[in-house]
Amino acid sequence: MDCPKCKGMMMLERFSDFFLVFYAWKCINCGAIIDRTISNNRRKSLAAGKSKTVAAR
């Protein structure tokens, strides 16, 4: 998987706090972190942006 920010190599990494354990992709080059929540929010944001530009025409 390539990093969307710098096109570097992404590695699956385990993250945890006191109550939650989850896995996310972390770029070994720039340190960007992508998990399911981040990717879903970006997808929704891009879809909303496209619908606004189409409606404005």
C-alpha distance matrix in Angstrom:
0.0 3.8 6.7 9.1 11.9 11.7 8.8 8.5 6.4 5.6 7.9 9.7 13.1 16.4 18.5 22.1 25.4 28.8 28.3 24.6 21.7 18.2 14.7 12.0 8.7 10.0 9.3 11.4 12.6 14.0 13.9 12.6 12.3 11.0 12.8 14.4 17.4 15.7 13.7 17.0 19.1 17.2 17.5 21.2 21.8 20.6 22.6 25.6 25.4 25.4 28.4 30.3 30.1 31.1 34.0 35.2 35.9
3.8 0.0 3.8 6.3 8.7 8.1 5.0 5.5 5.3 5.9 9.4 11.8 14.7 18.2 19.7 23.4 26.4 30.0 29.7 26.2 23.5 20.1 16.7 13.5 9.9 10.1 8.1 10.4 10.4 11.5 12.3 11.0 11.8 11.1 13.8 15.7 18.1 15.7 13.9 17.5 18.9 16.4 17.2 20.9 20.8 19.4 21.9 24.7 24.0 24.2 27.4 29.0 28.4 29.8 32.8 33.6 34.3
6.7 3.8 0.0 3.8 5.4 5.6 4.4 5.1 6.1 5.9 9.6 11.9 14.0 17.3 18.1 21.7 24.4 28.1 28.0 24.6 22.3 19.0 15.9 12.3 8.8 8.2 6.1 9.0 8.6 8.6 9.3 7.5 9.0 8.8 12.1 14.6 16.3 13.4 12.3 16.1 16.8 14.3 15.8 19.3 18.8 17.8 20.7 23.1 22.2 22.9 26.2 27.3 27.0 28.8 31.5 32.1 33.1
9.1 6.3 3.8 0.0 3.8 6.1 5.7 8.2 9.9 9.5 13.0 14.8 16.7 19.7 20.0 23.4 25.7 29.4 29.0 25.6 23.8 20.4 17.7 13.9 11.1 10.9 9.3 12.5 11.5 10.5 11.4 8.7 10.1 9.2 12.5 14.3 15.5 12.3 10.8 14.4 14.7 11.7 13.1 16.5 15.7 14.3 17.4 19.7 18.6 19.3 22.6 23.7 23.2 25.1 27.8 28.3 29.3
11.9 8.7 5.4 3.8 0.0 3.8 6.0 8.0 10.6 10.7 14.2 16.3 17.6 20.5 20.4 23.7 25.7 29.4 29.5 26.3 24.7 21.6 19.1 15.3 12.5 11.2 9.0 11.7 9.9 8.0 9.7 7.4 10.1 10.5 14.2 16.5 17.0 13.5 13.0 16.5 16.1 13.1 15.4 18.3 16.8 15.8 19.3 21.0 19.5 20.7 24.1 24.6 24.0 26.4 29.0 29.0 30.1
11.7 8.1 5.6 6.1 3.8 0.0 3.8 5.4 8.9 10.3 13.9 16.6 18.1 21.4 21.7 25.2 27.4 31.1 31.5 28.4 26.4 23.4 20.6 16.9 13.6 11.8 8.6 10.2 7.6 6.9 9.7 8.9 12.0 12.9 16.6 19.3 20.2 16.8 16.3 19.9 19.8 16.8 18.8 22.0 20.5 19.4 22.8 24.6 23.0 23.9 27.4 28.0 27.1 29.4 32.2 32.1 33.0
8.8 5.0 4.4 5.7 6.0 3.8 0.0 3.8 6.8 8.7 12.5 15.4 17.6 21.1 22.1 25.7 28.3 32.0 32.1 28.8 26.5 23.2 20.0 16.5 13.0 11.9 8.8 10.4 8.7 9.3 11.5 10.6 12.9 13.1 16.5 18.8 20.4 17.4 16.1 19.8 20.3 17.4 18.7 22.2 21.3 19.8 22.8 25.2 23.8 24.2 27.7 28.7 27.8 29.6 32.6 32.8 33.5
8.5 5.5 5.1 8.2 8.0 5.4 3.8 0.0 3.8 6.5 9.9 13.3 15.2 18.8 20.1 23.8 26.5 30.2 30.6 27.4 24.8 21.8 18.5 15.3 11.6 9.8 6.3 7.0 5.6 7.5 9.5 9.7 12.0 12.9 16.3 19.1 20.9 18.1 17.3 21.1 21.8 19.3 20.9 24.3 23.6 22.5 25.5 27.8 26.7 27.3 30.7 31.8 31.1 33.0 35.9 36.2 37.0
6.4 5.3 6.1 9.9 10.6 8.9 6.8 3.8 0.0 3.8 6.7 10.2 12.5 16.3 18.1 21.9 24.9 28.6 28.8 25.5 22.6 19.7 16.1 13.3 9.6 8.4 5.7 6.1 6.8 9.3 10.0 10.4 11.6 12.3 15.1 17.8 20.2 17.9 17.1 20.8 22.0 20.0 21.3 24.8 24.7 23.7 26.4 29.0 28.3 28.8 32.0 33.4 33.0 34.6 37.5 38.1 39.0
5.6 5.9 5.9 9.5 10.7 10.3 8.7 6.5 3.8 0.0 3.8 6.8 9.2 12.9 14.7 18.5 21.6 25.2 25.2 21.9 19.0 15.9 12.4 9.5 5.8 5.3 4.2 6.1 8.2 9.7 9.0 8.7 8.7 9.1 11.5 14.4 16.8 14.9 14.3 17.9 19.3 17.8 19.1 22.5 22.6 22.1 24.7 27.1 26.9 27.6 30.6 32.0 32.0 33.7 36.2 37.1 38.3
7.9 9.4 9.6 13.0 14.2 13.9 12.5 9.9 6.7 3.8 0.0 3.8 6.2 9.9 12.4 16.1 19.5 22.9 23.0 19.7 16.5 13.8 10.1 8.2 5.4 5.4 6.3 7.0 10.2 11.9 10.2 10.6 9.6 10.2 11.5 14.4 17.1 15.9 15.7 19.0 20.7 19.8 21.1 24.2 24.8 24.6 27.0 29.4 29.5 30.3 33.1 34.6 34.9 36.4 38.9 40.0 41.2
9.7 11.8 11.9 14.8 16.3 16.6 15.4 13.3 10.2 6.8 3.8 0.0 3.8 7.0 9.8 13.4 17.0 20.2 19.9 16.5 13.2 10.4 6.7 5.7 4.5 6.3 8.9 10.1 13.5 14.4 12.0 11.8 9.6 9.5 9.6 12.2 15.0 14.7 14.6 17.5 19.5 19.2 20.4 23.2 24.2 24.5 26.5 28.8 29.4 30.3 32.7 34.4 35.1 36.5 38.7 40.0 41.5
13.1 14.7 14.0 16.7 17.6 18.1 17.6 15.2 12.5 9.2 6.2 3.8 0.0 3.8 6.5 10.1 13.6 16.9 17.1 14.0 10.7 8.6 5.6 5.6 6.0 6.5 9.7 10.4 14.0 14.5 11.4 11.7 9.3 10.2 10.0 13.0 15.1 15.0 15.8 18.6 20.1 20.2 21.9 24.3 25.1 25.9 28.0 29.9 30.6 32.0 34.2 35.6 36.6 38.2 40.1 41.4 43.1
16.4 18.2 17.3 19.7 20.5 21.4 21.1 18.8 16.3 12.9 9.9 7.0 3.8 0.0 3.8 6.8 10.5 13.4 13.5 10.6 7.2 6.0 4.5 6.6 8.8 9.6 13.1 13.9 17.3 17.4 14.0 14.1 11.2 11.9 10.7 13.2 15.0 15.5 16.9 19.1 20.5 21.4 23.0 25.0 26.0 27.3 29.1 30.8 31.8 33.4 35.3 36.7 38.0 39.6 41.2 42.6 44.6
18.5 19.7 18.1 20.0 20.4 21.7 22.1 20.1 18.1 14.7 12.4 9.8 6.5 3.8 0.0 3.8 7.2 10.6 11.0 8.3 5.8 5.4 5.9 7.3 10.0 10.3 13.9 14.9 18.0 17.3 13.6 13.5 10.5 11.6 10.4 13.0 13.7 14.3 16.5 18.4 19.2 20.4 22.5 24.0 24.8 26.5 28.4 29.6 30.7 32.6 34.4 35.5 37.0 38.8 40.2 41.5 43.7
22.1 23.4 21.7 23.4 23.7 25.2 25.7 23.8 21.9 18.5 16.1 13.4 10.1 6.8 3.8 0.0 3.8 6.8 7.5 5.5 4.3 6.3 8.5 10.6 13.7 14.0 17.5 18.5 21.5 20.6 16.7 16.7 13.6 14.7 12.9 14.9 15.1 16.3 18.8 20.1 20.7 22.5 24.5 25.6 26.4 28.5 30.3 31.2 32.5 34.6 36.1 37.1 38.9 40.7 41.8 43.1 45.5
25.4 26.4 24.4 25.7 25.7 27.4 28.3 26.5 24.9 21.6 19.5 17.0 13.6 10.5 7.2 3.8 0.0 3.8 5.6 5.5 6.7 9.2 11.9 13.7 16.8 16.8 20.2 21.2 23.8 22.5 18.7 18.6 15.8 17.0 15.3 17.1 16.5 17.7 20.6 21.6 21.7 23.7 26.0 26.7 27.3 29.8 31.5 32.0 33.4 35.8 37.0 37.7 39.7 41.7 42.5 43.7 46.4
28.8 30.0 28.1 29.4 29.4 31.1 32.0 30.2 28.6 25.2 22.9 20.2 16.9 13.4 10.6 6.8 3.8 0.0 3.8 6.2 8.4 11.7 14.8 17.0 20.3 20.5 23.9 24.8 27.6 26.2 22.4 22.4 19.5 20.5 18.5 19.8 19.0 20.7 23.6 24.2 24.3 26.7 28.8 29.1 29.9 32.6 34.1 34.4 36.0 38.5 39.5 40.2 42.4 44.3 44.8 46.2 49.0
28.3 29.7 28.0 29.0 29.5 31.5 32.1 30.6 28.8 25.2 23.0 19.9 17.1 13.5 11.0 7.5 5.6 3.8 0.0 3.8 7.0 10.2 13.8 16.3 19.9 20.8 24.4 25.8 28.6 27.3 23.5 22.9 19.6 19.9 17.3 17.9 17.2 19.4 22.1 22.2 22.6 25.3 27.1 27.2 28.4 31.1 32.2 32.6 34.5 36.8 37.6 38.5 40.9 42.5 43.0 44.6 47.3
24.6 26.2 24.6 25.6 26.3 28.4 28.8 27.4 25.5 21.9 19.7 16.5 14.0 10.6 8.3 5.5 5.5 6.2 3.8 0.0 3.8 6.6 10.2 12.7 16.4 17.6 21.3 23.0 25.8 24.6 20.9 20.0 16.5 16.4 13.7 14.3 14.0 16.2 18.7 19.0 19.7 22.2 23.8 24.3 25.6 28.1 29.2 29.9 31.8 33.9 34.8 35.9 38.2 39.7 40.4 42.0 44.6
21.7 23.5 22.3 23.8 24.7 26.4 26.5 24.8 22.6 19.0 16.5 13.2 10.7 7.2 5.8 4.3 6.7 8.4 7.0 3.8 0.0 3.8 7.1 10.2 13.7 15.1 18.9 20.3 23.4 22.7 19.0 18.4 14.8 14.8 12.1 13.2 13.8 15.8 17.8 18.6 19.8 21.9 23.4 24.4 25.8 27.8 29.1 30.2 31.9 33.8 35.0 36.3 38.3 39.7 40.8 42.5 44.8
18.2 20.1 19.0 20.4 21.6 23.4 23.2 21.8 19.7 15.9 13.8 10.4 8.6 6.0 5.4 6.3 9.2 11.7 10.2 6.6 3.8 0.0 3.8 6.7 10.4 12.4 16.2 18.0 21.1 20.4 16.8 15.7 12.0 11.4 8.6 9.7 10.9 12.7 14.4 15.4 17.0 18.7 20.1 21.4 22.9 24.6 25.9 27.3 29.0 30.6 32.0 33.5 35.2 36.6 37.9 39.6 41.8
14.7 16.7 15.9 17.7 19.1 20.6 20.0 18.5 16.1 12.4 10.1 6.7 5.6 4.5 5.9 8.5 11.9 14.8 13.8 10.2 7.1 3.8 0.0 3.8 7.1 9.4 13.1 15.0 18.2 17.9 14.6 13.6 10.1 9.4 7.1 8.9 11.1 12.2 13.1 15.0 16.8 17.9 19.1 21.1 22.4 23.7 25.2 27.0 28.3 29.7 31.4 33.0 34.4 35.8 37.4 39.0 40.9
12.0 13.5 12.3 13.9 15.3 16.9 16.5 15.3 13.3 9.5 8.2 5.7 5.6 6.6 7.3 10.6 13.7 17.0 16.3 12.7 10.2 6.7 3.8 0.0 3.8 6.4 10.0 12.5 15.2 14.7 11.6 10.1 6.6 5.7 4.5 7.5 9.7 9.7 10.5 13.0 14.6 15.0 16.5 18.9 19.8 20.8 22.7 24.6 25.5 26.9 28.9 30.4 31.5 33.1 34.8 36.3 38.1
8.7 9.9 8.8 11.1 12.5 13.6 13.0 11.6 9.6 5.8 5.4 4.5 6.0 8.8 10.0 13.7 16.8 20.3 19.9 16.4 13.7 10.4 7.1 3.8 0.0 3.8 6.7 9.5 12.0 12.0 9.5 8.1 5.6 5.1 6.2 9.4 11.8 10.6 10.7 14.0 15.5 15.0 16.5 19.3 20.0 20.3 22.5 24.7 25.1 26.3 28.7 30.2 30.9 32.5 34.6 35.8 37.3
10.0 10.1 8.2 10.9 11.2 11.8 11.9 9.8 8.4 5.3 5.4 6.3 6.5 9.6 10.3 14.0 16.8 20.5 20.8 17.6 15.1 12.4 9.4 6.4 3.8 0.0 3.8 6.3 8.8 8.6 5.9 5.6 4.5 6.4 8.7 12.3 14.0 12.2 12.9 16.4 17.2 16.4 18.5 21.3 21.3 21.7 24.3 26.2 26.2 27.6 30.3 31.4 31.9 33.8 36.0 36.8 38.4
9.3 8.1 6.1 9.3 9.0 8.6 8.8 6.3 5.7 4.2 6.3 8.9 9.7 13.1 13.9 17.5 20.2 23.9 24.4 21.3 18.9 16.2 13.1 10.0 6.7 3.8 0.0 3.8 5.3 5.8 4.8 5.3 6.6 8.6 11.7 15.1 16.7 14.3 14.5 18.3 18.9 17.3 19.5 22.5 22.1 21.9 24.9 26.9 26.3 27.6 30.6 31.6 31.6 33.7 36.1 36.6 38.0
11.4 10.4 9.0 12.5 11.7 10.2 10.4 7.0 6.1 6.1 7.0 10.1 10.4 13.9 14.9 18.5 21.2 24.8 25.8 23.0 20.3 18.0 15.0 12.5 9.5 6.3 3.8 0.0 3.8 6.1 5.7 8.1 9.7 12.1 14.9 18.4 20.1 17.8 18.3 22.0 22.6 21.1 23.2 26.3 25.8 25.6 28.6 30.6 29.9 31.2 34.3 35.2 35.1 37.2 39.7 40.1 41.4
12.6 10.4 8.6 11.5 9.9 7.6 8.7 5.6 6.8 8.2 10.2 13.5 14.0 17.3 18.0 21.5 23.8 27.6 28.6 25.8 23.4 21.1 18.2 15.2 12.0 8.8 5.3 3.8 0.0 3.8 6.0 8.3 11.1 13.5 16.9 20.3 21.6 18.8 19.2 23.0 23.1 21.2 23.5 26.5 25.5 25.1 28.4 30.2 29.1 30.4 33.6 34.3 33.9 36.2 38.7 38.8 40.0
14.0 11.5 8.6 10.5 8.0 6.9 9.3 7.5 9.3 9.7 11.9 14.4 14.5 17.4 17.3 20.6 22.5 26.2 27.3 24.6 22.7 20.4 17.9 14.7 12.0 8.6 5.8 6.1 3.8 0.0 3.8 5.7 9.2 12.0 15.6 19.0 19.7 16.7 17.5 21.2 20.8 18.8 21.6 24.3 23.0 22.9 26.3 27.7 26.6 28.2 31.4 31.7 31.5 34.0 36.3 36.3 37.7
13.9 12.3 9.3 11.4 9.7 9.7 11.5 9.5 10.0 9.0 10.2 12.0 11.4 14.0 13.6 16.7 18.7 22.4 23.5 20.9 19.0 16.8 14.6 11.6 9.5 5.9 4.8 5.7 6.0 3.8 0.0 3.8 6.4 9.8 12.9 16.6 17.2 14.5 15.9 19.4 19.2 17.9 20.7 23.2 22.2 22.7 25.9 27.2 26.6 28.4 31.3 31.8 32.0 34.4 36.5 36.8 38.5
12.6 11.0 7.5 8.7 7.4 8.9 10.6 9.7 10.4 8.7 10.6 11.8 11.7 14.1 13.5 16.7 18.6 22.4 22.9 20.0 18.4 15.7 13.6 10.1 8.1 5.6 5.3 8.1 8.3 5.7 3.8 0.0 3.8 6.7 10.2 13.6 14.0 11.1 12.3 15.8 15.5 14.1 16.9 19.4 18.5 18.9 22.1 23.5 22.9 24.7 27.6 28.1 28.4 30.8 32.9 33.2 35.0
12.3 11.8 9.0 10.1 10.1 12.0 12.9 12.0 11.6 8.7 9.6 9.6 9.3 11.2 10.5 13.6 15.8 19.5 19.6 16.5 14.8 12.0 10.1 6.6 5.6 4.5 6.6 9.7 11.1 9.2 6.4 3.8 0.0 3.8 6.7 10.3 10.9 8.6 10.1 13.5 13.5 12.9 15.6 17.9 17.6 18.5 21.2 22.7 22.7 24.6 27.1 27.9 28.7 30.8 32.6 33.4 35.3
11.0 11.1 8.8 9.2 10.5 12.9 13.1 12.9 12.3 9.1 10.2 9.5 10.2 11.9 11.6 14.7 17.0 20.5 19.9 16.4 14.8 11.4 9.4 5.7 5.1 6.4 8.6 12.1 13.5 12.0 9.8 6.7 3.8 0.0 3.8 7.0 8.1 5.9 6.6 10.1 10.8 10.2 12.4 14.9 15.2 15.9 18.3 20.1 20.5 22.0 24.3 25.6 26.4 28.2 30.1 31.2 33.0
12.8 13.8 12.1 12.5 14.2 16.6 16.5 16.3 15.1 11.5 11.5 9.6 10.0 10.7 10.4 12.9 15.3 18.5 17.3 13.7 12.1 8.6 7.1 4.5 6.2 8.7 11.7 14.9 16.9 15.6 12.9 10.2 6.7 3.8 0.0 3.8 5.6 5.4 6.2 8.6 10.1 10.8 12.3 14.4 15.5 16.6 18.4 20.2 21.2 22.7 24.6 26.1 27.4 28.9 30.5 32.0 33.9
14.4 15.7 14.6 14.3 16.5 19.3 18.8 19.1 17.8 14.4 14.4 12.2 13.0 13.2 13.0 14.9 17.1 19.8 17.9 14.3 13.2 9.7 8.9 7.5 9.4 12.3 15.1 18.4 20.3 19.0 16.6 13.6 10.3 7.0 3.8 0.0 3.8 5.5 5.3 6.1 8.6 10.0 10.5 12.3 14.2 15.4 16.5 18.3 20.0 21.2 22.6 24.5 26.1 27.2 28.7 30.5 32.4
17.4 18.1 16.3 15.5 17.0 20.2 20.4 20.9 20.2 16.8 17.1 15.0 15.1 15.0 13.7 15.1 16.5 19.0 17.2 14.0 13.8 10.9 11.1 9.7 11.8 14.0 16.7 20.1 21.6 19.7 17.2 14.0 10.9 8.1 5.6 3.8 0.0 3.8 5.5 5.2 6.1 8.6 9.9 10.6 12.2 14.3 15.4 16.5 18.3 20.1 21.2 22.7 24.6 26.0 27.0 28.8 31.0
15.7 15.7 13.4 12.3 13.5 16.8 17.4 18.1 17.9 14.9 15.9 14.7 15.0 15.5 14.3 16.3 17.7 20.7 19.4 16.2 15.8 12.7 12.2 9.7 10.6 12.2 14.3 17.8 18.8 16.7 14.5 11.1 8.6 5.9 5.4 5.5 3.8 0.0 3.8 5.5 5.2 6.2 8.6 10.0 10.5 12.3 14.3 15.4 16.5 18.4 20.1 21.2 22.8 24.5 25.9 27.2 29.4
13.7 13.9 12.3 10.8 13.0 16.3 16.1 17.3 17.1 14.3 15.7 14.6 15.8 16.9 16.5 18.8 20.6 23.6 22.1 18.7 17.8 14.4 13.1 10.5 10.7 12.9 14.5 18.3 19.2 17.5 15.9 12.3 10.1 6.6 6.2 5.3 5.5 3.8 0.0 3.8 5.5 5.1 6.1 8.7 9.8 10.5 12.2 14.2 15.3 16.5 18.4 20.1 21.3 22.7 24.4 26.0 27.8
17.0 17.5 16.1 14.4 16.5 19.9 19.8 21.1 20.8 17.9 19.0 17.5 18.6 19.1 18.4 20.1 21.6 24.2 22.2 19.0 18.6 15.4 15.0 13.0 14.0 16.4 18.3 22.0 23.0 21.2 19.4 15.8 13.5 10.1 8.6 6.1 5.2 5.5 3.8 0.0 3.8 5.5 5.1 6.2 8.6 10.0 10.6 12.3 14.3 15.5 16.6 18.5 20.3 21.3 22.6 24.6 26.6
19.1 18.9 16.8 14.7 16.1 19.8 20.3 21.8 22.0 19.3 20.7 19.5 20.1 20.5 19.2 20.7 21.7 24.3 22.6 19.7 19.8 17.0 16.8 14.6 15.5 17.2 18.9 22.6 23.1 20.8 19.2 15.5 13.5 10.8 10.1 8.6 6.1 5.2 5.5 3.8 0.0 3.8 5.4 5.1 6.1 8.6 9.8 10.5 12.2 14.3 15.4 16.6 18.5 20.1 21.1 22.7 25.0
17.2 16.4 14.3 11.7 13.1 16.8 17.4 19.3 20.0 17.8 19.8 19.2 20.2 21.4 20.4 22.5 23.7 26.7 25.3 22.2 21.9 18.7 17.9 15.0 15.0 16.4 17.3 21.1 21.2 18.8 17.9 14.1 12.9 10.2 10.8 10.0 8.6 6.2 5.1 5.5 3.8 0.0 3.8 5.5 5.0 6.1 8.5 9.8 10.5 12.3 14.3 15.4 16.7 18.4 20.0 21.3 23.3
17.5 17.2 15.8 13.1 15.4 18.8 18.7 20.9 21.3 19.1 21.1 20.4 21.9 23.0 22.5 24.5 26.0 28.8 27.1 23.8 23.4 20.1 19.1 16.5 16.5 18.5 19.5 23.2 23.5 21.6 20.7 16.9 15.6 12.4 12.3 10.5 9.9 8.6 6.1 5.1 5.4 3.8 0.0 3.8 5.5 5.2 6.2 8.6 9.9 10.7 12.4 14.4 15.7 16.7 18.5 20.3 22.0
21.2 20.9 19.3 16.5 18.3 22.0 22.2 24.3 24.8 22.5 24.2 23.2 24.3 25.0 24.0 25.6 26.7 29.1 27.2 24.3 24.4 21.4 21.1 18.9 19.3 21.3 22.5 26.3 26.5 24.3 23.2 19.4 17.9 14.9 14.4 12.3 10.6 10.0 8.7 6.2 5.1 5.5 3.8 0.0 3.8 5.5 5.1 6.1 8.6 9.9 10.6 12.4 14.4 15.5 16.5 18.5 20.6
21.8 20.8 18.8 15.7 16.8 20.5 21.3 23.6 24.7 22.6 24.8 24.2 25.1 26.0 24.8 26.4 27.3 29.9 28.4 25.6 25.8 22.9 22.4 19.8 20.0 21.3 22.1 25.8 25.5 23.0 22.2 18.5 17.6 15.2 15.5 14.2 12.2 10.5 9.8 8.6 6.1 5.0 5.5 3.8 0.0 3.8 5.5 5.2 6.2 8.7 10.0 10.7 12.6 14.4 15.5 16.7 19.1
20.6 19.4 17.8 14.3 15.8 19.4 19.8 22.5 23.7 22.1 24.6 24.5 25.9 27.3 26.5 28.5 29.8 32.6 31.1 28.1 27.8 24.6 23.7 20.8 20.3 21.7 21.9 25.6 25.1 22.9 22.7 18.9 18.5 15.9 16.6 15.4 14.3 12.3 10.5 10.0 8.6 6.1 5.2 5.5 3.8 0.0 3.8 5.4 5.1 6.2 8.7 10.0 10.8 12.4 14.3 15.6 17.3
22.6 21.9 20.7 17.4 19.3 22.8 22.8 25.5 26.4 24.7 27.0 26.5 28.0 29.1 28.4 30.3 31.5 34.1 32.2 29.2 29.1 25.9 25.2 22.7 22.5 24.3 24.9 28.6 28.4 26.3 25.9 22.1 21.2 18.3 18.4 16.5 15.4 14.3 12.2 10.6 9.8 8.5 6.2 5.1 5.5 3.8 0.0 3.8 5.4 5.2 6.3 8.8 10.1 10.7 12.4 14.4 16.1
25.6 24.7 23.1 19.7 21.0 24.6 25.2 27.8 29.0 27.1 29.4 28.8 29.9 30.8 29.6 31.2 32.0 34.4 32.6 29.9 30.2 27.3 27.0 24.6 24.7 26.2 26.9 30.6 30.2 27.7 27.2 23.5 22.7 20.1 20.2 18.3 16.5 15.4 14.2 12.3 10.5 9.8 8.6 6.1 5.2 5.4 3.8 0.0 3.8 5.5 5.2 6.3 8.8 10.0 10.6 12.4 14.8
25.4 24.0 22.2 18.6 19.5 23.0 23.8 26.7 28.3 26.9 29.5 29.4 30.6 31.8 30.7 32.5 33.4 36.0 34.5 31.8 31.9 29.0 28.3 25.5 25.1 26.2 26.3 29.9 29.1 26.6 26.6 22.9 22.7 20.5 21.2 20.0 18.3 16.5 15.3 14.3 12.2 10.5 9.9 8.6 6.2 5.1 5.4 3.8 0.0 3.8 5.5 5.2 6.4 8.8 10.0 10.8 13.0
25.4 24.2 22.9 19.3 20.7 23.9 24.2 27.3 28.8 27.6 30.3 30.3 32.0 33.4 32.6 34.6 35.8 38.5 36.8 33.9 33.8 30.6 29.7 26.9 26.3 27.6 27.6 31.2 30.4 28.2 28.4 24.7 24.6 22.0 22.7 21.2 20.1 18.4 16.5 15.5 14.3 12.3 10.7 9.9 8.7 6.2 5.2 5.5 3.8 0.0 3.8 5.5 5.3 6.2 8.6 10.0 11.3
28.4 27.4 26.2 22.6 24.1 27.4 27.7 30.7 32.0 30.6 33.1 32.7 34.2 35.3 34.4 36.1 37.0 39.5 37.6 34.8 35.0 32.0 31.4 28.9 28.7 30.3 30.6 34.3 33.6 31.4 31.3 27.6 27.1 24.3 24.6 22.6 21.2 20.1 18.4 16.6 15.4 14.3 12.4 10.6 10.0 8.7 6.3 5.2 5.5 3.8 0.0 3.8 5.5 5.1 6.1 8.6 10.3
30.3 29.0 27.3 23.7 24.6 28.0 28.7 31.8 33.4 32.0 34.6 34.4 35.6 36.7 35.5 37.1 37.7 40.2 38.5 35.9 36.3 33.5 33.0 30.4 30.2 31.4 31.6 35.2 34.3 31.7 31.8 28.1 27.9 25.6 26.1 24.5 22.7 21.2 20.1 18.5 16.6 15.4 14.4 12.4 10.7 10.0 8.8 6.3 5.2 5.5 3.8 0.0 3.8 5.5 5.1 6.2 9.0
30.1 28.4 27.0 23.2 24.0 27.1 27.8 31.1 33.0 32.0 34.9 35.1 36.6 38.0 37.0 38.9 39.7 42.4 40.9 38.2 38.3 35.2 34.4 31.5 30.9 31.9 31.6 35.1 33.9 31.5 32.0 28.4 28.7 26.4 27.4 26.1 24.6 22.8 21.3 20.3 18.5 16.7 15.7 14.4 12.6 10.8 10.1 8.8 6.4 5.3 5.5 3.8 0.0 3.8 5.5 5.2 6.7
31.1 29.8 28.8 25.1 26.4 29.4 29.6 33.0 34.6 33.7 36.4 36.5 38.2 39.6 38.8 40.7 41.7 44.3 42.5 39.7 39.7 36.6 35.8 33.1 32.5 33.8 33.7 37.2 36.2 34.0 34.4 30.8 30.8 28.2 28.9 27.2 26.0 24.5 22.7 21.3 20.1 18.4 16.7 15.5 14.4 12.4 10.7 10.0 8.8 6.2 5.1 5.5 3.8 0.0 3.8 5.5 5.6
34.0 32.8 31.5 27.8 29.0 32.2 32.6 35.9 37.5 36.2 38.9 38.7 40.1 41.2 40.2 41.8 42.5 44.8 43.0 40.4 40.8 37.9 37.4 34.8 34.6 36.0 36.1 39.7 38.7 36.3 36.5 32.9 32.6 30.1 30.5 28.7 27.0 25.9 24.4 22.6 21.1 20.0 18.5 16.5 15.5 14.3 12.4 10.6 10.0 8.6 6.1 5.1 5.5 3.8 0.0 3.8 5.5
35.2 33.6 32.1 28.3 29.0 32.1 32.8 36.2 38.1 37.1 40.0 40.0 41.4 42.6 41.5 43.1 43.7 46.2 44.6 42.0 42.5 39.6 39.0 36.3 35.8 36.8 36.6 40.1 38.8 36.3 36.8 33.2 33.4 31.2 32.0 30.5 28.8 27.2 26.0 24.6 22.7 21.3 20.3 18.5 16.7 15.6 14.4 12.4 10.8 10.0 8.6 6.2 5.2 5.5 3.8 0.0 3.8
35.9 34.3 33.1 29.3 30.1 33.0 33.5 37.0 39.0 38.3 41.2 41.5 43.1 44.6 43.7 45.5 46.4 49.0 47.3 44.6 44.8 41.8 40.9 38.1 37.3 38.4 38.0 41.4 40.0 37.7 38.5 35.0 35.3 33.0 33.9 32.4 31.0 29.4 27.8 26.6 25.0 23.3 22.0 20.6 19.1 17.3 16.1 14.8 13.0 11.3 10.3 9.0 6.7 5.6 5.5 3.8 0.0
